[in-house]
Every structure is written in structure tokens, then in C-alpha cells.
Amino acid sequence: MDYGTFTEQFPEFAASELQAVVEAHLADAEFACPVSVWGAGALRDLGVKLRAADELAKSPFARPMKLVLQNGKTAYGVRLEQLKRRVALTSRVL
């Protein structure tokens, strides 16, 4: 996953001065979403993006953007949890 692809879907993180931070979170998300669990397709790509967006939204630079909900979650994290359940069910069916 690269910065350009990520920021096309999540333009709120497209500030050029944040590119290194975004790339670091993308690398962490790639590691957290192994191909052996997620597969190598679109579900994993979305999982990586949502994981990175969730972590970025919770980071200090994003606080002024107010992306964290009152319950401490983000919309990205909520979608990620839904996707994780889908991936878990898919892997059991196979």
C-alpha cells in the first residue's frame, strides 16, 4: 500500500508534511494484516487502509480533526471491526 493510493480513499490524511507519518502507519498496518489471514486481495487492502486510518485518527496530529468519537473509537475502527468479523467468518468457511 502506498501513500497515494491511501490518500485517494482517505484525503483527510493527505497533508504533504504528514506523508512520512502516514507511510509509517501503513507499514504497521501491513504487518498487522497478514496475507495468511486476510488473503492477498481487496479485503486485505481495505483492512490495511482502515487500520492505518484508525491509528492516524487517534494520533496527536489528528486531534484537531476530531475524528475520535466520544466512546474512544473512530468510524474507521468501527468499519475495521466489521471487516475483521467478515474475514474471520470467511476463513472458517474455507
Backbone as XML, in Angstrom:
<?xml version="1.0"?>
<chain id="A" units="angstrom">
  <residue number="1" name="MET">
    <atom name="N" x="0.857" y="-1.174" z="0.000"/>
    <atom name="CA" x="0.000" y="0.000" z="0.000"/>
    <atom name="C" x="0.899" y="1.231" z="0.000"/>
  </residue>
  <residue number="2" name="ASP">
    <atom name="N" x="0.590" y="2.171" z="-0.865"/>
    <atom name="CA" x="1.408" y="3.385" z="-0.896"/>
    <atom name="C" x="0.580" y="4.607" z="-0.491"/>
  </residue>
  <residue number="3" name="TYR">
    <atom name="N" x="1.294" y="5.660" z="-0.222"/>
    <atom name="CA" x="0.693" y="6.913" z="0.249"/>
    <atom name="C" x="-0.377" y="7.432" z="-0.716"/>
  </residue>
  <residue number="4" name="GLY">
    <atom name="N" x="-0.080" y="7.438" z="-2.008"/>
    <atom name="CA" x="-1.021" y="7.957" z="-2.999"/>
    <atom name="C" x="-2.326" y="7.182" z="-3.033"/>
  </residue>
  <residue number="5" name="THR">
    <atom name="N" x="-2.222" y="5.872" z="-3.025"/>
    <atom name="CA" x="-3.412" y="5.015" z="-3.037"/>
    <atom name="C" x="-4.244" y="5.239" z="-1.774"/>
  </residue>
  <residue number="6" name="PHE">
    <atom name="N" x="-3.566" y="5.310" z="-0.643"/>
    <atom name="CA" x="-4.252" y="5.506" z="0.630"/>
    <atom name="C" x="-4.973" y="6.853" z="0.669"/>
  </residue>
  <residue number="7" name="THR">
    <atom name="N" x="-4.279" y="7.910" z="0.271"/>
    <atom name="CA" x="-4.883" y="9.243" z="0.382"/>
    <atom name="C" x="-5.955" y="9.509" z="-0.671"/>
  </residue>
  <residue number="8" name="GLU">
    <atom name="N" x="-6.020" y="8.689" z="-1.715"/>
    <atom name="CA" x="-7.149" y="8.796" z="-2.649"/>
    <atom name="C" x="-8.444" y="8.445" z="-1.942"/>
  </residue>
  <residue number="9" name="GLN">
    <atom name="N" x="-8.396" y="7.427" z="-1.093"/>
    <atom name="CA" x="-9.598" y="6.995" z="-0.382"/>
    <atom name="C" x="-9.807" y="7.781" z="0.915"/>
  </residue>
  <residue number="10" name="PHE">
    <atom name="N" x="-8.701" y="8.242" z="1.505"/>
    <atom name="CA" x="-8.772" y="8.972" z="2.770"/>
    <atom name="C" x="-8.047" y="10.316" z="2.630"/>
  </residue>
  <residue number="11" name="PRO">
    <atom name="N" x="-8.625" y="11.245" z="1.865"/>
    <atom name="CA" x="-7.954" y="12.523" z="1.599"/>
    <atom name="C" x="-7.734" y="13.383" z="2.844"/>
  </residue>
  <residue number="12" name="GLU">
    <atom name="N" x="-8.436" y="13.071" z="3.909"/>
    <atom name="CA" x="-8.244" y="13.834" z="5.150"/>
    <atom name="C" x="-6.828" y="13.687" z="5.704"/>
  </residue>
  <residue number="13" name="PHE">
    <atom name="N" x="-6.098" y="12.671" z="5.253"/>
    <atom name="CA" x="-4.722" y="12.448" z="5.707"/>
    <atom name="C" x="-3.689" y="12.801" z="4.636"/>
  </residue>
  <residue number="14" name="ALA">
    <atom name="N" x="-4.070" y="13.638" z="3.675"/>
    <atom name="CA" x="-3.217" y="13.905" z="2.516"/>
    <atom name="C" x="-2.268" y="15.095" z="2.665"/>
  </residue>
  <residue number="15" name="ALA">
    <atom name="N" x="-2.104" y="15.645" z="3.831"/>
    <atom name="CA" x="-1.169" y="16.764" z="4.007"/>
    <atom name="C" x="0.253" y="16.297" z="3.734"/>
  </residue>
  <residue number="16" name="SER">
    <atom name="N" x="0.946" y="16.993" z="2.854"/>
    <atom name="CA" x="2.276" y="16.542" z="2.425"/>
    <atom name="C" x="3.266" y="16.445" z="3.579"/>
  </residue>
  <residue number="17" name="GLU">
    <atom name="N" x="3.130" y="17.288" z="4.577"/>
    <atom name="CA" x="4.056" y="17.229" z="5.713"/>
    <atom name="C" x="3.821" y="15.985" z="6.577"/>
  </residue>
  <residue number="18" name="LEU">
    <atom name="N" x="2.731" y="15.293" z="6.340"/>
    <atom name="CA" x="2.416" y="14.082" z="7.107"/>
    <atom name="C" x="2.731" y="12.795" z="6.338"/>
  </residue>
  <residue number="19" name="GLN">
    <atom name="N" x="3.271" y="12.899" z="5.154"/>
    <atom name="CA" x="3.487" y="11.714" z="4.335"/>
    <atom name="C" x="4.300" y="10.652" z="5.057"/>
  </residue>
  <residue number="20" name="ALA">
    <atom name="N" x="5.365" y="11.038" z="5.738"/>
    <atom name="CA" x="6.196" y="10.057" z="6.444"/>
    <atom name="C" x="5.413" y="9.371" z="7.569"/>
  </residue>
  <residue number="21" name="VAL">
    <atom name="N" x="4.585" y="10.133" z="8.260"/>
    <atom name="CA" x="3.762" y="9.566" z="9.342"/>
    <atom name="C" x="2.754" y="8.583" z="8.758"/>
  </residue>
  <residue number="22" name="VAL">
    <atom name="N" x="2.107" y="8.968" z="7.679"/>
    <atom name="CA" x="1.132" y="8.100" z="7.024"/>
    <atom name="C" x="1.814" y="6.819" z="6.547"/>
  </residue>
  <residue number="23" name="GLU">
    <atom name="N" x="2.966" y="6.950" z="5.925"/>
    <atom name="CA" x="3.683" y="5.767" z="5.435"/>
    <atom name="C" x="4.089" y="4.839" z="6.573"/>
  </residue>
  <residue number="24" name="ALA">
    <atom name="N" x="4.465" y="5.396" z="7.712"/>
    <atom name="CA" x="4.814" y="4.561" z="8.870"/>
    <atom name="C" x="3.596" y="3.789" z="9.374"/>
  </residue>
  <residue number="25" name="HIS">
    <atom name="N" x="2.452" y="4.457" z="9.441"/>
    <atom name="CA" x="1.225" y="3.778" z="9.874"/>
    <atom name="C" x="0.783" y="2.726" z="8.859"/>
  </residue>
  <residue number="26" name="LEU">
    <atom name="N" x="0.990" y="3.001" z="7.586"/>
    <atom name="CA" x="0.674" y="1.998" z="6.561"/>
    <atom name="C" x="1.559" y="0.767" z="6.717"/>
  </residue>
  <residue number="27" name="ALA">
    <atom name="N" x="2.829" y="0.969" z="7.000"/>
    <atom name="CA" x="3.737" y="-0.170" z="7.200"/>
    <atom name="C" x="3.303" y="-0.999" z="8.402"/>
  </residue>
  <residue number="28" name="ASP">
    <atom name="N" x="2.924" y="-0.337" z="9.486"/>
    <atom name="CA" x="2.440" y="-1.056" z="10.671"/>
    <atom name="C" x="1.166" y="-1.832" z="10.347"/>
  </residue>
  <residue number="29" name="ALA">
    <atom name="N" x="0.278" y="-1.207" z="9.585"/>
    <atom name="CA" x="-0.991" y="-1.855" z="9.229"/>
    <atom name="C" x="-0.760" y="-3.055" z="8.317"/>
  </residue>
  <residue number="30" name="GLU">
    <atom name="N" x="0.205" y="-2.956" z="7.412"/>
    <atom name="CA" x="0.544" y="-4.098" z="6.543"/>
    <atom name="C" x="0.964" y="-5.289" z="7.403"/>
  </residue>
  <residue number="31" name="PHE">
    <atom name="N" x="1.767" y="-5.018" z="8.422"/>
    <atom name="CA" x="2.237" y="-6.076" z="9.316"/>
    <atom name="C" x="1.085" y="-6.662" z="10.139"/>
  </residue>
  <residue number="32" name="ALA">
    <atom name="N" x="0.150" y="-5.806" z="10.543"/>
    <atom name="CA" x="-0.971" y="-6.232" z="11.389"/>
    <atom name="C" x="-2.050" y="-6.989" z="10.627"/>
  </residue>
  <residue number="33" name="CYS">
    <atom name="N" x="-1.988" y="-6.937" z="9.308"/>
    <atom name="CA" x="-2.988" y="-7.616" z="8.465"/>
    <atom name="C" x="-2.277" y="-8.626" z="7.564"/>
  </residue>
  <residue number="34" name="PRO">
    <atom name="N" x="-1.807" y="-9.733" z="8.132"/>
    <atom name="CA" x="-1.023" y="-10.686" z="7.337"/>
    <atom name="C" x="-1.832" y="-11.345" z="6.220"/>
  </residue>
  <residue number="35" name="VAL">
    <atom name="N" x="-1.172" y="-11.564" z="5.116"/>
    <atom name="CA" x="-1.791" y="-12.214" z="3.962"/>
    <atom name="C" x="-2.301" y="-13.600" z="4.343"/>
  </residue>
  <residue number="36" name="SER">
    <atom name="N" x="-1.606" y="-14.277" z="5.243"/>
    <atom name="CA" x="-2.007" y="-15.627" z="5.646"/>
    <atom name="C" x="-3.384" y="-15.645" z="6.301"/>
  </residue>
  <residue number="37" name="VAL">
    <atom name="N" x="-3.817" y="-14.533" z="6.848"/>
    <atom name="CA" x="-5.135" y="-14.436" z="7.476"/>
    <atom name="C" x="-6.130" y="-13.733" z="6.549"/>
  </residue>
  <residue number="38" name="TRP">
    <atom name="N" x="-5.700" y="-12.629" z="5.954"/>
    <atom name="CA" x="-6.581" y="-11.766" z="5.180"/>
    <atom name="C" x="-6.675" y="-12.145" z="3.710"/>
  </residue>
  <residue number="39" name="GLY">
    <atom name="N" x="-5.736" y="-12.939" z="3.212"/>
    <atom name="CA" x="-5.673" y="-13.184" z="1.779"/>
    <atom name="C" x="-4.944" y="-12.026" z="1.110"/>
  </residue>
  <residue number="40" name="ALA">
    <atom name="N" x="-4.779" y="-12.108" z="-0.181"/>
    <atom name="CA" x="-3.986" y="-11.093" z="-0.892"/>
    <atom name="C" x="-4.840" y="-10.190" z="-1.761"/>
  </residue>
  <residue number="41" name="GLY">
    <atom name="N" x="-6.084" y="-10.033" z="-1.427"/>
    <atom name="CA" x="-6.984" y="-9.279" z="-2.306"/>
    <atom name="C" x="-7.491" y="-7.978" z="-1.727"/>
  </residue>
  <residue number="42" name="ALA">
    <atom name="N" x="-8.655" y="-7.616" z="-2.206"/>
    <atom name="CA" x="-9.258" y="-6.332" z="-1.867"/>
    <atom name="C" x="-9.624" y="-6.218" z="-0.386"/>
  </residue>
  <residue number="43" name="LEU">
    <atom name="N" x="-10.018" y="-7.324" z="0.251"/>
    <atom name="CA" x="-10.351" y="-7.274" z="1.680"/>
    <atom name="C" x="-9.144" y="-6.860" z="2.502"/>
  </residue>
  <residue number="44" name="ARG">
    <atom name="N" x="-7.998" y="-7.436" z="2.177"/>
    <atom name="CA" x="-6.777" y="-7.071" z="2.912"/>
    <atom name="C" x="-6.413" y="-5.617" z="2.651"/>
  </residue>
  <residue number="45" name="ASP">
    <atom name="N" x="-6.506" y="-5.190" z="1.408"/>
    <atom name="CA" x="-6.183" y="-3.796" z="1.095"/>
    <atom name="C" x="-7.053" y="-2.852" z="1.908"/>
  </residue>
  <residue number="46" name="LEU">
    <atom name="N" x="-8.333" y="-3.151" z="1.979"/>
    <atom name="CA" x="-9.241" y="-2.312" z="2.764"/>
    <atom name="C" x="-8.904" y="-2.396" z="4.247"/>
  </residue>
  <residue number="47" name="GLY">
    <atom name="N" x="-8.575" y="-3.586" z="4.731"/>
    <atom name="CA" x="-8.180" y="-3.746" z="6.131"/>
    <atom name="C" x="-6.948" y="-2.922" z="6.472"/>
  </residue>
  <residue number="48" name="VAL">
    <atom name="N" x="-5.966" y="-2.941" z="5.594"/>
    <atom name="CA" x="-4.741" y="-2.152" z="5.806"/>
    <atom name="C" x="-5.088" y="-0.666" z="5.853"/>
  </residue>
  <residue number="49" name="LYS">
    <atom name="N" x="-5.889" y="-0.216" z="4.917"/>
    <atom name="CA" x="-6.265" y="1.201" z="4.879"/>
    <atom name="C" x="-7.031" y="1.608" z="6.137"/>
  </residue>
  <residue number="50" name="LEU">
    <atom name="N" x="-8.006" y="0.790" z="6.535"/>
    <atom name="CA" x="-8.807" y="1.124" z="7.715"/>
    <atom name="C" x="-7.967" y="1.098" z="8.984"/>
  </residue>
  <residue number="51" name="ARG">
    <atom name="N" x="-7.070" y="0.125" z="9.085"/>
    <atom name="CA" x="-6.193" y="0.040" z="10.267"/>
    <atom name="C" x="-5.312" y="1.283" z="10.358"/>
  </residue>
  <residue number="52" name="ALA">
    <atom name="N" x="-4.714" y="1.673" z="9.230"/>
    <atom name="CA" x="-3.863" y="2.863" z="9.214"/>
    <atom name="C" x="-4.680" y="4.117" z="9.528"/>
  </residue>
  <residue number="53" name="ALA">
    <atom name="N" x="-5.854" y="4.244" z="8.927"/>
    <atom name="CA" x="-6.703" y="5.414" z="9.170"/>
    <atom name="C" x="-7.134" y="5.495" z="10.629"/>
  </residue>
  <residue number="54" name="ASP">
    <atom name="N" x="-7.458" y="4.361" z="11.220"/>
    <atom name="CA" x="-7.854" y="4.331" z="12.629"/>
    <atom name="C" x="-6.720" y="4.822" z="13.521"/>
  </residue>
  <residue number="55" name="GLU">
    <atom name="N" x="-5.521" y="4.301" z="13.281"/>
    <atom name="CA" x="-4.363" y="4.704" z="14.089"/>
    <atom name="C" x="-4.010" y="6.172" z="13.846"/>
  </residue>
  <residue number="56" name="LEU">
    <atom name="N" x="-4.072" y="6.603" z="12.596"/>
    <atom name="CA" x="-3.792" y="8.008" z="12.293"/>
    <atom name="C" x="-4.802" y="8.930" z="12.971"/>
  </residue>
  <residue number="57" name="ALA">
    <atom name="N" x="-6.073" y="8.548" z="12.943"/>
    <atom name="CA" x="-7.124" y="9.367" z="13.551"/>
    <atom name="C" x="-6.923" y="9.528" z="15.048"/>
  </residue>
  <residue number="58" name="LYS">
    <atom name="N" x="-6.325" y="8.537" z="15.683"/>
    <atom name="CA" x="-6.083" y="8.581" z="17.131"/>
    <atom name="C" x="-4.765" y="9.267" z="17.481"/>
  </residue>
  <residue number="59" name="SER">
    <atom name="N" x="-3.956" y="9.591" z="16.483"/>
    <atom name="CA" x="-2.643" y="10.183" z="16.737"/>
    <atom name="C" x="-2.766" y="11.666" z="17.064"/>
  </residue>
  <residue number="60" name="PRO">
    <atom name="N" x="-1.764" y="12.214" z="17.733"/>
    <atom name="CA" x="-1.831" y="13.621" z="18.159"/>
    <atom name="C" x="-2.072" y="14.619" z="17.023"/>
  </residue>
  <residue number="61" name="PHE">
    <atom name="N" x="-1.501" y="14.391" z="15.848"/>
    <atom name="CA" x="-1.669" y="15.363" z="14.775"/>
    <atom name="C" x="-3.120" y="15.480" z="14.323"/>
  </residue>
  <residue number="62" name="ALA">
    <atom name="N" x="-3.907" y="14.439" z="14.512"/>
    <atom name="CA" x="-5.293" y="14.436" z="14.026"/>
    <atom name="C" x="-6.288" y="14.937" z="15.062"/>
  </residue>
  <residue number="63" name="ARG">
    <atom name="N" x="-5.847" y="15.223" z="16.262"/>
    <atom name="CA" x="-6.791" y="15.681" z="17.293"/>
    <atom name="C" x="-7.643" y="16.870" z="16.859"/>
  </residue>
  <residue number="64" name="PRO">
    <atom name="N" x="-7.048" y="17.870" z="16.186"/>
    <atom name="CA" x="-7.893" y="18.996" z="15.744"/>
    <atom name="C" x="-8.980" y="18.581" z="14.743"/>
  </residue>
  <residue number="65" name="MET">
    <atom name="N" x="-8.798" y="17.469" z="14.085"/>
    <atom name="CA" x="-9.780" y="16.991" z="13.111"/>
    <atom name="C" x="-10.990" y="16.357" z="13.795"/>
  </residue>
  <residue number="66" name="LYS">
    <atom name="N" x="-10.858" y="16.034" z="15.080"/>
    <atom name="CA" x="-11.945" y="15.456" z="15.889"/>
    <atom name="C" x="-12.545" y="14.215" z="15.236"/>
  </residue>
  <residue number="67" name="LEU">
    <atom name="N" x="-11.686" y="13.252" z="14.928"/>
    <atom name="CA" x="-12.116" y="12.014" z="14.287"/>
    <atom name="C" x="-12.433" y="10.902" z="15.280"/>
  </residue>
  <residue number="68" name="VAL">
    <atom name="N" x="-12.094" y="11.118" z="16.550"/>
    <atom name="CA" x="-12.361" y="10.119" z="17.584"/>
    <atom name="C" x="-13.721" y="10.406" z="18.199"/>
  </residue>
  <residue number="69" name="LEU">
    <atom name="N" x="-14.557" y="9.391" z="18.250"/>
    <atom name="CA" x="-15.900" y="9.520" z="18.803"/>
    <atom name="C" x="-15.845" y="9.585" z="20.321"/>
  </residue>
  <residue number="70" name="GLN">
    <atom name="N" x="-16.935" y="9.922" z="20.954"/>
    <atom name="CA" x="-16.967" y="10.030" z="22.415"/>
    <atom name="C" x="-16.620" y="8.725" z="23.107"/>
  </residue>
  <residue number="71" name="ASN">
    <atom name="N" x="-16.886" y="7.614" z="22.455"/>
    <atom name="CA" x="-16.591" y="6.314" z="23.066"/>
    <atom name="C" x="-15.138" y="5.890" z="22.857"/>
  </residue>
  <residue number="72" name="GLY">
    <atom name="N" x="-14.315" y="6.774" z="22.272"/>
    <atom name="CA" x="-12.901" y="6.479" z="22.062"/>
    <atom name="C" x="-12.609" y="5.740" z="20.771"/>
  </residue>
  <residue number="73" name="LYS">
    <atom name="N" x="-13.646" y="5.429" z="20.018"/>
    <atom name="CA" x="-13.470" y="4.728" z="18.748"/>
    <atom name="C" x="-13.502" y="5.738" z="17.606"/>
  </residue>
  <residue number="74" name="THR">
    <atom name="N" x="-13.121" y="5.250" z="16.432"/>
    <atom name="CA" x="-13.237" y="6.064" z="15.224"/>
    <atom name="C" x="-14.159" y="5.339" z="14.251"/>
  </residue>
  <residue number="75" name="ALA">
    <atom name="N" x="-14.680" y="6.069" z="13.289"/>
    <atom name="CA" x="-15.509" y="5.435" z="12.257"/>
    <atom name="C" x="-14.685" y="4.405" z="11.496"/>
  </residue>
  <residue number="76" name="TYR">
    <atom name="N" x="-13.382" y="4.668" z="11.331"/>
    <atom name="CA" x="-12.508" y="3.720" z="10.640"/>
    <atom name="C" x="-12.373" y="2.434" z="11.450"/>
  </residue>
  <residue number="77" name="GLY">
    <atom name="N" x="-12.223" y="2.571" z="12.752"/>
    <atom name="CA" x="-12.087" y="1.406" z="13.619"/>
    <atom name="C" x="-13.347" y="0.563" z="13.655"/>
  </residue>
  <residue number="78" name="VAL">
    <atom name="N" x="-14.490" y="1.223" z="13.636"/>
    <atom name="CA" x="-15.766" y="0.505" z="13.620"/>
    <atom name="C" x="-15.878" y="-0.315" z="12.341"/>
  </residue>
  <residue number="79" name="ARG">
    <atom name="N" x="-15.551" y="0.299" z="11.202"/>
    <atom name="CA" x="-15.579" y="-0.429" z="9.920"/>
    <atom name="C" x="-14.557" y="-1.562" z="9.913"/>
  </residue>
  <residue number="80" name="LEU">
    <atom name="N" x="-13.392" y="-1.318" z="10.502"/>
    <atom name="CA" x="-12.356" y="-2.357" z="10.563"/>
    <atom name="C" x="-12.850" y="-3.564" z="11.361"/>
  </residue>
  <residue number="81" name="GLU">
    <atom name="N" x="-13.500" y="-3.330" z="12.479"/>
    <atom name="CA" x="-14.014" y="-4.440" z="13.284"/>
    <atom name="C" x="-15.049" y="-5.248" z="12.503"/>
  </residue>
  <residue number="82" name="GLN">
    <atom name="N" x="-15.902" y="-4.570" z="11.755"/>
    <atom name="CA" x="-16.882" y="-5.271" z="10.919"/>
    <atom name="C" x="-16.169" y="-6.125" z="9.865"/>
  </residue>
  <residue number="83" name="LEU">
    <atom name="N" x="-15.147" y="-5.561" z="9.264"/>
    <atom name="CA" x="-14.390" y="-6.275" z="8.238"/>
    <atom name="C" x="-13.650" y="-7.470" z="8.837"/>
  </residue>
  <residue number="84" name="LYS">
    <atom name="N" x="-13.101" y="-7.301" z="10.033"/>
    <atom name="CA" x="-12.407" y="-8.411" z="10.702"/>
    <atom name="C" x="-13.357" y="-9.586" z="10.931"/>
  </residue>
  <residue number="85" name="ARG">
    <atom name="N" x="-14.583" y="-9.289" z="11.339"/>
    <atom name="CA" x="-15.566" y="-10.361" z="11.539"/>
    <atom name="C" x="-15.843" y="-11.077" z="10.216"/>
  </residue>
  <residue number="86" name="ARG">
    <atom name="N" x="-15.958" y="-10.319" z="9.161"/>
    <atom name="CA" x="-16.195" y="-10.914" z="7.837"/>
    <atom name="C" x="-15.022" y="-11.810" z="7.424"/>
  </residue>
  <residue number="87" name="VAL">
    <atom name="N" x="-13.816" y="-11.336" z="7.633"/>
    <atom name="CA" x="-12.628" y="-12.119" z="7.284"/>
    <atom name="C" x="-12.573" y="-13.389" z="8.136"/>
  </residue>
  <residue number="88" name="ALA">
    <atom name="N" x="-12.875" y="-13.267" z="9.415"/>
    <atom name="CA" x="-12.847" y="-14.434" z="10.306"/>
    <atom name="C" x="-13.872" y="-15.483" z="9.858"/>
  </residue>
  <residue number="89" name="LEU">
    <atom name="N" x="-15.055" y="-15.052" z="9.493"/>
    <atom name="CA" x="-16.077" y="-15.993" z="9.037"/>
    <atom name="C" x="-15.691" y="-16.627" z="7.709"/>
  </residue>
  <residue number="90" name="THR">
    <atom name="N" x="-15.111" y="-15.864" z="6.823"/>
    <atom name="CA" x="-14.690" y="-16.380" z="5.526"/>
    <atom name="C" x="-13.605" y="-17.439" z="5.680"/>
  </residue>
  <residue number="91" name="SER">
    <atom name="N" x="-12.651" y="-17.182" z="6.587"/>
    <atom name="CA" x="-11.565" y="-18.135" z="6.763"/>
    <atom name="C" x="-12.047" y="-19.451" z="7.364"/>
  </residue>
  <residue number="92" name="ARG">
    <atom name="N" x="-13.124" y="-19.412" z="8.159"/>
    <atom name="CA" x="-13.671" y="-20.638" z="8.730"/>
    <atom name="C" x="-14.432" y="-21.454" z="7.682"/>
  </residue>
  <residue number="93" name="VAL">
    <atom name="N" x="-15.083" y="-20.754" z="6.766"/>
    <atom name="CA" x="-15.860" y="-21.436" z="5.734"/>
    <atom name="C" x="-14.926" y="-22.179" z="4.785"/>
  </residue>
  <residue number="94" name="LEU">
    <atom name="N" x="-13.791" y="-21.571" z="4.456"/>
    <atom name="CA" x="-12.860" y="-22.200" z="3.541"/>
    <atom name="C" x="-12.297" y="-23.422" z="4.190"/>
  </residue>
</chain>
